[in-house]
Amino acid sequence: MPVYRTQDLNTGVVQECHAQFARLPKHGKPSRKGNGQAEWTILAGIVMTTPTSTSKKHDDVQKSDRPSDGDTEDAADEEYWDVECISLATGSKCLPRGKQSQKGDLINDCHAEILARRGFNRWCLLEMQASVKDPNNAQSRFRYTGDSASGSKVTTPLFELLDPRTQFHLYVSQAPCGDATTASLALMQTEESKGAFLNGRQSRLDPGSDAKTQAIPSPLIPGKDAANTQDMGLAGSKRHRESTDHGDSILSKQPRIESAVDTRSPSQLDNVTDEHGCYRVLGFRRGRIDYDSVGVLRTKPGRVDSEPTMSMSCSDKIARWNVLGLSSALVAPFIAEPLYLTSVIAGDLFDAEALERALFQRIGGCHLTDQGTTADEKTKDDQRQLDHPHRMDVHKSNKVFDYSKDVVTARSEKEGITIPPVASPCSTSWIASEPSVTEVLINGCKAGASTKKQISAKARSRLCKISMFETSAALWKSIPATKPDLVERMIRSSSTVISEEAQSHPVVYKDWKRLSESYCRSRERLLSTSFRNWIKSDDSLEMFDIDGNSSLARPTGE
């Protein structure tokens, strides 16, 4: 396994992602069309770093690409890290609302960062299962703790990292879409769109300067009624949907999601508080509308002429991970504490101020405590929630990704190709626990599969909802039979799961995601405070059982 010194760790994270991408098969990587048009993509990887013995031989240590600052420390005093890419993905596509599946067999969001995180959670589940089968395996990343209980009692958590000093890092070749890159992208658009951005910013700084300036709605405070848009998890405002700041702008012609948005600047919102201690309820924008509004929640950009997507931007999702954890609701029941990112390393469109604002500063005032409960009254389990949102480090990568939009564009221009490059229609996923498999995805399922008919088990991705459901359930079933009450006891640990009425019906995905009561509490607090304007998935998209049968409404009165 590659070893890096602490001072070279960030570079090492990037190098291992690029090296793993180079080892992937050609299929699924950006290519060139018959007319010469080139394709580009975004690369993201989650990398695990673990402190290792300082007795490593000098030749074992990987060399950094950056210029040396000189050997100011004795090698014996330096700290060394094993660096391993555990989940790698490419992609920039997302399914529109109308193409989402009620059977959990399609991946809605195939942006690289999101696929990398889904791959990370599958890696966690598989590594945990492996530690149950072979507790003495020196290569295990998790330790199974279930057998440490005495008698019939079972302790939780069931698993813990073998080395508590283990860190996880996210590398992405282009800074995440959404709030982290909104301003950067605005200044790269056509002169018309750029003008709309600059004029829009000026009109908000001086509301009297433009008669078309949008009226500022009242602030969004938890507890206020959400009008007419409860199914989308948004507060409604028809006035905003019908208004535009600049009728000439192509941005203003995008489909709009009906929502209430607060167009005041972040500094004006700093004193908006509620009973939960949150200083801000973040506003909402559709895609790239209103480039000059920073700090707000956004959906994925999408094309101007496309059907609106209901997926939130990568900036918003990473910010959410900084509260709930990189570990998902399917992993949370097995571990005591969420697994968080230590750092995010970004390449193109890097803006340290925008990244820090987008990923943690804009939600930094929300303590996520239960209403009416003081910190002194909290249990140890709840008290840990006061320490988050998690503060990660943000770093810039100077290493060029060969298939980035900028590199591909420059290459095409040098070759005299006048057709602008286009985003690759493919996404790819590679996971360290299944190193021989590289999935190539198009339209949310494996390349070559038709989405016009029912998706077969062979055609769906191992990262789609139902596949992850199966993997999580398989881990539950792998728990030793010497603890026959374990699964039942853990499932019943949440009062929201497996009610008396539901016991006669198959458990659906929505229920399975609620096995961790602490995770659910944190999620509900976040979505009722700072992220109140987050677009919540419709229940119909999660009411399927492990066999893929959709159950939109359970029978009652039985």
C-alpha positions as CSV (number, residue, x, y, z in Angstrom):
1,M,0.0,0.0,0.0
2,P,1.4,3.5,-0.9
3,V,2.8,5.4,2.1
4,Y,3.1,9.2,2.3
5,R,4.5,11.6,4.8
6,T,2.1,14.0,6.6
7,Q,3.3,16.9,4.6
8,D,2.6,15.1,1.3
9,L,-0.7,13.6,2.4
10,N,-3.0,15.9,0.3
11,T,-1.0,15.3,-2.8
12,G,-1.0,11.6,-2.0
13,V,-4.8,11.5,-1.8
14,V,-5.0,13.1,-5.3
15,Q,-2.3,10.9,-6.8
16,E,-3.9,7.7,-5.6
17,C,-7.3,8.7,-7.1
18,H,-5.6,9.5,-10.4
19,A,-3.6,6.3,-10.3
20,Q,-6.7,4.2,-9.7
21,F,-8.5,5.9,-12.5
22,A,-5.6,5.1,-14.9
23,R,-6.0,1.5,-14.0
24,L,-9.7,1.3,-14.9
25,P,-10.7,-0.2,-18.3
26,K,-11.2,2.2,-21.2
27,H,-15.0,1.4,-21.4
28,G,-16.9,4.2,-19.7
29,K,-14.1,6.8,-19.9
30,P,-14.7,9.9,-22.0
31,S,-14.1,9.4,-25.7
32,R,-14.3,11.3,-29.0
33,K,-17.4,11.1,-31.2
34,G,-17.3,10.5,-35.0
35,N,-17.5,14.2,-35.7
36,G,-14.5,14.9,-33.6
37,Q,-16.4,16.2,-30.6
38,A,-14.6,15.3,-27.4
39,E,-16.1,14.3,-24.0
40,W,-15.1,15.4,-20.5
41,T,-16.1,14.3,-17.0
42,I,-15.5,14.9,-13.3
43,L,-13.6,12.5,-11.1
44,A,-14.2,12.0,-7.4
45,G,-12.7,9.6,-4.9
46,I,-12.9,8.8,-1.2
47,V,-9.5,7.9,0.2
48,M,-8.8,6.3,3.5
49,T,-5.6,7.3,5.4
50,T,-4.2,5.4,8.4
51,P,-1.1,6.2,10.5
52,T,1.5,3.6,9.9
53,S,4.9,2.6,11.4
54,T,7.6,5.3,11.3
55,S,10.1,2.5,10.7
56,K,9.0,2.4,7.0
57,K,12.0,2.3,4.7
58,H,12.7,5.5,2.9
59,D,12.2,3.8,-0.4
60,D,8.6,2.8,0.5
61,V,7.5,6.4,0.9
62,Q,5.8,7.9,-2.2
63,K,7.3,11.0,-3.6
64,S,5.2,14.1,-3.9
65,D,4.8,15.9,-7.2
66,R,5.2,19.3,-5.5
67,P,8.6,20.9,-5.1
68,S,10.5,19.8,-2.0
69,D,10.8,22.3,0.8
70,G,13.9,20.6,2.0
71,D,14.4,17.9,4.6
72,T,13.9,20.0,7.7
73,E,13.0,17.0,9.9
74,D,14.7,13.8,10.6
75,A,12.9,11.0,8.8
76,A,12.6,9.1,12.0
77,D,10.5,11.9,13.5
78,E,8.1,12.2,10.6
79,E,4.6,10.6,10.6
80,Y,3.7,8.3,7.8
81,W,0.3,7.3,6.4
82,D,-1.0,4.4,4.5
83,V,-3.1,5.9,1.7
84,E,-5.8,3.8,-0.1
85,C,-8.5,4.9,-2.5
86,I,-11.6,2.9,-1.4
87,S,-14.2,4.4,-3.7
88,L,-13.8,6.1,-7.1
89,A,-16.4,7.5,-9.5
90,T,-16.9,9.7,-12.5
91,G,-20.0,11.5,-13.8
92,S,-22.0,14.6,-14.1
93,K,-25.5,13.4,-14.9
94,C,-28.8,13.3,-12.9
95,L,-32.2,11.8,-13.6
96,P,-35.1,14.3,-14.0
97,R,-38.1,13.9,-11.7
98,G,-40.2,12.1,-14.3
99,K,-37.7,9.3,-14.8
100,Q,-37.2,8.3,-11.1
101,S,-38.2,4.7,-10.2
102,Q,-40.5,3.6,-7.5
103,K,-38.7,0.2,-7.3
104,G,-35.3,1.6,-6.2
105,D,-33.6,0.2,-9.2
106,L,-32.3,3.4,-10.7
107,I,-29.7,5.8,-9.3
108,N,-31.2,9.3,-9.4
109,D,-27.9,11.3,-8.9
110,C,-24.9,10.1,-10.8
111,H,-22.6,13.0,-10.1
112,A,-19.1,11.8,-9.2
113,E,-19.1,12.9,-5.6
114,I,-22.4,11.2,-4.9
115,L,-21.5,7.9,-6.5
116,A,-18.2,8.0,-4.6
117,R,-20.1,8.3,-1.4
118,R,-22.5,5.6,-2.3
119,G,-19.5,3.4,-3.1
120,F,-18.0,4.3,0.3
121,N,-21.1,3.1,2.1
122,R,-21.2,-0.2,0.2
123,W,-17.5,-0.6,1.0
124,C,-18.3,-0.1,4.7
125,L,-21.1,-2.7,4.7
126,L,-19.0,-5.3,2.8
127,E,-15.9,-4.7,5.1
128,M,-18.1,-5.1,8.2
129,Q,-19.5,-8.4,6.8
130,A,-16.0,-9.6,6.1
131,S,-14.9,-8.9,9.6
132,V,-17.7,-11.1,10.9
133,K,-16.7,-14.0,8.7
134,D,-13.0,-13.7,9.5
135,P,-12.4,-11.7,12.7
136,N,-8.6,-12.5,12.6
137,N,-8.0,-11.1,9.1
138,A,-5.1,-8.6,9.4
139,Q,-6.5,-6.7,6.4
140,S,-9.9,-5.9,8.1
141,R,-10.8,-2.3,8.4
142,F,-13.5,-2.8,11.0
143,R,-13.7,-4.9,14.2
144,Y,-16.8,-6.9,15.0
145,T,-17.7,-6.2,18.6
146,G,-21.0,-8.2,18.9
147,D,-19.3,-11.2,20.6
148,S,-17.9,-9.1,23.4
149,A,-21.3,-9.2,25.2
150,S,-21.9,-11.6,28.0
151,G,-24.9,-13.9,28.2
152,S,-27.8,-13.1,26.0
153,K,-27.2,-9.3,26.1
154,V,-25.8,-7.7,22.9
155,T,-23.8,-4.6,23.0
156,T,-23.9,-1.8,20.4
157,P,-22.2,-0.6,18.3
158,L,-21.7,-3.8,16.5
159,F,-18.6,-2.5,14.6
160,E,-15.8,-0.1,15.1
161,L,-12.9,1.0,13.0
162,L,-9.9,-1.1,13.7
163,D,-7.7,2.0,14.0
164,P,-9.6,5.0,15.5
165,R,-7.1,7.3,13.9
166,T,-8.3,6.4,10.4
167,Q,-9.3,9.4,8.3
168,F,-11.4,9.8,5.2
169,H,-10.8,12.4,2.5
170,L,-12.8,13.4,-0.6
171,Y,-11.0,14.4,-3.8
172,V,-13.0,15.9,-6.7
173,S,-11.4,17.2,-9.9
174,Q,-13.8,20.1,-10.0
175,A,-15.3,21.9,-7.0
176,P,-18.8,20.6,-6.2
177,C,-21.8,22.0,-8.1
178,G,-24.1,24.4,-6.2
179,D,-23.1,27.1,-3.7
180,A,-19.4,26.2,-3.8
181,T,-19.1,27.1,-7.5
182,T,-22.1,29.3,-8.3
183,A,-20.1,32.6,-8.5
184,S,-17.2,31.0,-10.4
185,L,-19.5,29.5,-13.0
186,A,-21.4,32.8,-13.4
187,L,-18.2,34.6,-14.5
188,M,-17.5,31.9,-17.1
189,Q,-20.8,32.1,-18.9
190,T,-21.7,34.0,-22.1
191,E,-21.5,37.8,-21.9
192,E,-25.4,37.9,-21.8
193,S,-25.5,35.5,-18.8
194,K,-22.5,37.2,-17.1
195,G,-24.2,40.5,-17.5
196,A,-27.4,39.2,-15.9
197,F,-25.3,37.9,-13.0
198,L,-23.5,41.2,-12.4
199,N,-26.7,43.3,-12.9
200,G,-28.6,41.0,-10.5
201,R,-26.0,41.4,-7.9
202,Q,-26.1,45.2,-8.3
203,S,-29.9,45.3,-8.1
204,R,-29.9,43.5,-4.8
205,L,-27.3,45.8,-3.4
206,D,-29.4,48.8,-4.5
207,P,-33.1,47.7,-4.8
208,G,-34.1,51.0,-6.2
209,S,-31.9,50.8,-9.2
210,D,-34.0,48.4,-11.2
211,A,-37.8,48.3,-11.4
212,K,-37.7,44.6,-12.2
213,T,-36.0,43.7,-9.0
214,Q,-37.8,40.9,-7.2
215,A,-39.6,41.8,-4.0
216,I,-38.1,40.3,-0.9
217,P,-40.4,37.8,0.8
218,S,-40.6,37.4,4.6
219,P,-37.9,35.3,6.2
220,L,-38.4,31.5,6.4
221,I,-38.7,30.5,10.0
222,P,-39.5,27.0,11.2
223,G,-43.0,26.7,12.4
224,K,-44.5,28.9,9.6
225,D,-47.1,27.2,7.4
226,A,-45.7,25.9,4.1
227,A,-48.3,26.8,1.4
228,N,-49.3,24.4,-1.4
229,T,-45.9,22.7,-1.7
230,Q,-45.8,20.2,1.2
231,D,-45.1,17.4,-1.2
232,M,-41.8,19.0,-2.2
233,G,-40.8,19.9,1.3
234,L,-40.8,23.6,0.4
235,A,-42.6,26.7,1.5
236,G,-44.5,28.1,-1.5
237,S,-44.3,31.4,-3.3
238,K,-46.0,31.8,-6.6
239,R,-44.7,35.3,-7.0
240,H,-41.1,34.1,-7.1
241,R,-41.9,31.4,-9.6
242,E,-43.5,33.9,-12.0
243,S,-40.9,36.6,-11.6
244,T,-37.5,37.1,-13.3
245,D,-34.8,39.6,-12.6
246,H,-33.8,40.0,-16.2
247,G,-36.2,38.8,-18.9
248,D,-33.4,38.7,-21.5
249,S,-31.3,36.2,-19.6
250,I,-31.3,32.6,-20.8
251,L,-31.0,31.7,-17.1
252,S,-34.4,33.2,-16.4
253,K,-36.0,30.7,-18.9
254,Q,-35.1,27.7,-16.9
255,P,-38.0,25.7,-15.4
256,R,-38.7,26.9,-11.9
257,I,-39.6,24.9,-8.9
258,E,-42.3,26.7,-6.9
259,S,-40.6,27.8,-3.7
260,A,-40.3,30.7,-1.2
261,V,-36.8,32.1,-1.3
262,D,-35.1,34.7,0.8
263,T,-33.1,37.0,-1.5
264,R,-31.4,38.9,1.3
265,S,-27.6,38.6,1.5
266,P,-26.1,36.2,4.0
267,S,-25.0,39.1,6.2
268,Q,-28.6,40.2,6.4
269,L,-29.7,36.8,7.5
270,D,-27.2,36.3,10.3
271,N,-29.6,37.3,13.0
272,V,-32.5,35.2,11.8
273,T,-32.9,32.7,14.7
274,D,-35.4,30.2,15.9
275,E,-36.1,28.2,19.0
276,H,-33.6,25.6,17.9
277,G,-30.7,28.1,17.9
278,C,-30.3,28.1,14.1
279,Y,-29.3,31.5,12.8
280,R,-30.4,30.9,9.3
281,V,-33.0,29.0,7.3
282,L,-31.3,28.7,4.0
283,G,-33.2,30.0,0.9
284,F,-33.7,27.9,-2.2
285,R,-32.9,28.3,-5.9
286,R,-33.5,26.1,-9.0
287,G,-30.2,25.2,-10.6
288,R,-28.2,28.2,-11.8
289,I,-31.0,30.8,-11.3
290,D,-29.8,33.9,-9.5
291,Y,-26.1,33.4,-9.6
292,D,-25.6,36.2,-7.2
293,S,-27.5,34.5,-4.4
294,V,-24.9,32.7,-2.3
295,G,-25.4,30.5,0.7
296,V,-28.7,29.1,-0.6
297,L,-29.8,25.6,-1.3
298,R,-29.9,24.6,-5.0
299,T,-30.9,21.7,-7.1
300,K,-28.5,20.2,-9.6
301,P,-28.0,22.7,-12.5
302,G,-29.2,20.6,-15.5
303,R,-29.7,21.9,-19.0
304,V,-31.9,25.0,-19.6
305,D,-34.3,23.0,-21.8
306,S,-34.4,19.9,-19.5
307,E,-37.1,18.7,-17.2
308,P,-36.2,19.9,-13.6
309,T,-34.3,17.5,-11.4
310,M,-35.3,17.1,-7.8
311,S,-31.8,16.3,-6.6
312,M,-30.0,18.8,-4.5
313,S,-26.6,20.1,-5.5
314,C,-23.4,18.4,-4.4
315,S,-22.5,21.4,-2.3
316,D,-25.7,20.9,-0.3
317,K,-25.2,17.2,0.0
318,I,-21.7,17.4,1.3
319,A,-22.8,20.1,3.8
320,R,-25.5,17.6,4.9
321,W,-22.8,14.9,5.3
322,N,-21.0,17.3,7.7
323,V,-23.9,17.0,10.0
324,L,-25.2,13.4,9.5
325,G,-21.9,11.8,8.4
326,L,-20.4,10.4,5.3
327,S,-21.9,7.1,6.6
328,S,-25.5,6.8,5.4
329,A,-28.7,5.7,7.2
330,L,-27.9,2.1,6.1
331,V,-24.5,2.1,7.8
332,A,-25.5,4.2,10.9
333,P,-27.2,1.3,12.9
334,F,-23.9,-0.6,13.0
335,I,-21.6,2.1,14.4
336,A,-21.5,4.3,17.4
337,E,-20.5,7.6,15.8
338,P,-20.9,8.9,12.2
339,L,-17.8,8.7,10.0
340,Y,-16.9,12.2,8.8
341,L,-14.7,13.6,6.1
342,T,-11.4,15.0,7.3
343,S,-10.8,17.1,4.2
344,V,-12.1,18.0,0.8
345,I,-9.5,18.5,-2.0
346,A,-10.8,20.2,-5.1
347,G,-9.2,21.0,-8.5
348,D,-10.9,23.2,-11.0
349,L,-13.1,26.2,-9.9
350,F,-11.5,26.1,-6.5
351,D,-12.5,29.0,-4.3
352,A,-11.6,28.5,-0.6
353,E,-14.0,31.1,0.7
354,A,-16.9,29.7,-1.3
355,L,-16.1,26.1,-0.4
356,E,-15.9,26.8,3.3
357,R,-19.1,28.7,3.2
358,A,-20.9,26.1,1.2
359,L,-19.7,23.0,3.1
360,F,-20.0,24.1,6.7
361,Q,-20.1,27.8,7.5
362,R,-23.6,28.4,6.3
363,I,-24.9,25.8,8.7
364,G,-22.4,26.4,11.5
365,G,-25.0,28.2,13.7
366,C,-27.3,25.2,14.1
367,H,-26.6,23.1,17.2
368,L,-29.2,20.5,16.3
369,T,-30.5,20.1,19.9
370,D,-34.0,19.1,20.7
371,Q,-36.4,22.0,21.3
372,G,-36.7,23.0,24.9
373,T,-33.8,20.8,26.1
374,T,-30.6,22.3,27.4
375,A,-27.2,20.8,26.7
376,D,-26.8,19.8,30.4
377,E,-29.9,17.7,30.1
378,K,-28.7,15.8,27.0
379,T,-27.5,12.2,27.1
380,K,-24.0,11.4,25.9
381,D,-25.5,10.1,22.6
382,D,-27.3,13.4,22.0
383,Q,-24.5,15.6,23.4
384,R,-22.2,14.6,20.5
385,Q,-24.6,16.3,18.1
386,L,-23.6,19.7,19.7
387,D,-20.1,19.3,18.2
388,H,-21.4,19.3,14.6
389,P,-21.6,20.5,11.8
390,H,-18.2,18.9,11.4
391,R,-15.4,21.2,10.5
392,M,-13.3,19.8,7.6
393,D,-10.2,21.1,5.9
394,V,-10.4,22.5,2.4
395,H,-7.4,22.2,0.1
396,K,-6.6,22.9,-3.6
397,S,-5.2,20.3,-5.9
398,N,-2.8,21.5,-8.6
399,K,-2.7,18.2,-10.3
400,V,-4.4,18.3,-13.7
401,F,-7.1,15.7,-14.5
402,D,-6.7,14.7,-18.1
403,Y,-10.4,14.5,-18.8
404,S,-11.5,17.7,-17.1
405,K,-13.5,20.2,-19.2
406,D,-10.7,22.7,-19.3
407,V,-8.0,20.2,-20.4
408,V,-10.3,18.6,-23.0
409,T,-11.3,22.0,-24.4
410,A,-7.7,23.1,-24.7
411,R,-6.8,19.8,-26.4
412,S,-9.6,20.2,-28.9
413,E,-8.7,23.8,-29.7
414,K,-5.1,22.8,-30.3
415,E,-6.2,20.1,-32.7
416,G,-8.4,22.6,-34.6
417,I,-11.7,21.0,-33.6
418,T,-14.3,23.8,-33.4
419,I,-17.1,21.7,-31.8
420,P,-17.2,22.4,-28.1
421,P,-16.6,19.3,-25.9
422,V,-19.6,17.8,-24.2
423,A,-20.1,16.1,-20.8
424,S,-19.8,12.3,-21.1
425,P,-23.1,10.5,-20.8
426,C,-21.4,7.7,-18.8
427,S,-20.7,7.5,-15.1
428,T,-18.4,4.9,-13.6
429,S,-18.0,3.4,-10.1
430,W,-15.1,1.4,-8.6
431,I,-14.9,0.1,-5.0
432,A,-11.8,-1.4,-3.3
433,S,-13.7,-4.3,-1.8
434,E,-14.7,-5.4,-5.3
435,P,-11.6,-4.4,-7.2
436,S,-12.2,-6.4,-10.4
437,V,-15.6,-4.7,-11.1
438,T,-16.0,-1.3,-12.7
439,E,-19.6,-0.4,-13.3
440,V,-20.4,1.9,-16.2
441,L,-23.8,3.6,-15.8
442,I,-26.1,5.5,-18.2
443,N,-29.5,6.9,-17.1
444,G,-29.1,5.5,-13.6
445,C,-28.4,1.8,-14.5
446,K,-25.8,-0.3,-16.2
447,A,-24.8,0.8,-19.7
448,G,-26.7,-1.2,-22.3
449,A,-29.8,-1.7,-20.2
450,S,-33.1,-0.3,-21.4
451,T,-35.0,1.9,-19.0
452,K,-38.2,1.6,-21.1
453,K,-39.0,-1.8,-19.5
454,Q,-38.5,-3.3,-16.0
455,I,-34.9,-3.2,-14.9
456,S,-33.5,-6.7,-14.3
457,A,-31.4,-7.5,-11.3
458,K,-28.4,-7.9,-13.6
459,A,-28.9,-4.5,-15.2
460,R,-29.2,-2.4,-12.1
461,S,-26.2,-0.9,-10.3
462,R,-24.8,-2.3,-7.1
463,L,-25.2,1.3,-5.7
464,C,-28.9,1.7,-6.4
465,K,-31.3,1.8,-3.5
466,I,-32.6,-1.7,-3.7
467,S,-29.0,-3.1,-4.1
468,M,-27.9,-1.2,-1.1
469,F,-31.0,-2.4,0.8
470,E,-29.9,-6.0,0.0
471,T,-26.3,-5.4,1.1
472,S,-27.4,-3.9,4.4
473,A,-29.9,-6.8,5.0
474,A,-27.1,-9.3,4.2
475,L,-24.9,-7.8,6.8
476,W,-27.7,-8.1,9.4
477,K,-28.1,-11.8,8.4
478,S,-24.4,-12.4,8.7
479,I,-24.5,-11.7,12.5
480,P,-23.7,-15.0,14.3
481,A,-26.7,-17.2,15.0
482,T,-25.6,-17.4,18.7
483,K,-27.4,-14.1,19.1
484,P,-30.8,-15.0,17.7
485,D,-32.6,-12.0,19.1
486,L,-30.1,-9.5,17.7
487,V,-31.8,-8.5,14.4
488,E,-35.2,-8.3,16.0
489,R,-33.9,-6.3,19.0
490,M,-32.0,-3.8,16.7
491,I,-35.0,-3.4,14.4
492,R,-37.2,-2.7,17.4
493,S,-34.7,-0.2,18.8
494,S,-36.5,2.6,16.9
495,S,-40.1,3.2,17.8
496,T,-40.8,4.4,14.3
497,V,-40.0,1.0,12.7
498,I,-42.0,-2.2,12.5
499,S,-45.1,-1.0,14.3
500,E,-47.7,-3.6,15.4
501,E,-49.7,-2.8,12.2
502,A,-46.7,-3.2,10.0
503,Q,-45.4,-6.5,11.4
504,S,-47.6,-8.5,9.0
505,H,-46.2,-6.7,6.0
506,P,-42.7,-6.8,4.4
507,V,-40.3,-4.1,5.7
508,V,-39.9,-1.4,3.0
509,Y,-36.8,0.6,2.2
510,K,-38.1,3.7,3.9
511,D,-38.5,1.8,7.2
512,W,-35.0,0.2,6.8
513,K,-33.4,3.6,6.6
514,R,-34.9,4.5,10.0
515,L,-33.2,1.7,12.0
516,S,-30.8,4.2,13.6
517,E,-32.9,6.4,15.9
518,S,-30.1,8.9,16.5
519,Y,-29.5,9.3,12.8
520,C,-33.2,9.9,12.2
521,R,-33.3,12.5,15.0
522,S,-30.4,14.4,13.5
523,R,-31.8,14.3,10.1
524,E,-35.2,15.6,11.2
525,R,-33.7,18.4,13.2
526,L,-31.5,19.4,10.2
527,L,-34.4,19.3,7.7
528,S,-36.7,21.3,10.1
529,T,-34.1,24.0,10.7
530,S,-31.3,25.2,8.4
531,F,-32.2,22.8,5.6
532,R,-36.0,23.3,5.8
533,N,-36.1,24.1,2.1
534,W,-34.4,20.8,1.2
535,I,-36.4,19.0,-1.4
536,K,-37.5,15.8,0.3
537,S,-37.9,12.6,-1.7
538,D,-41.5,11.6,-2.3
539,D,-42.5,8.6,-0.2
540,S,-43.5,6.7,-3.3
541,L,-39.8,6.4,-4.2
542,E,-39.0,4.5,-1.0
543,M,-42.0,2.3,-0.5
544,F,-40.5,-0.9,-2.0
545,D,-39.5,-4.1,-0.2
546,I,-36.3,-6.0,-0.7
547,D,-37.8,-8.0,-3.6
548,G,-38.5,-4.7,-5.5
549,N,-42.3,-4.8,-4.9
550,S,-43.7,-1.3,-4.5
551,S,-46.1,-0.8,-1.6
552,L,-47.4,2.8,-1.9
553,A,-50.0,2.4,0.8
554,R,-50.1,-0.2,3.5
555,P,-53.5,-1.6,4.4
556,T,-54.9,-0.3,7.6
557,G,-57.5,-1.6,10.1
558,E,-56.3,-5.3,9.8
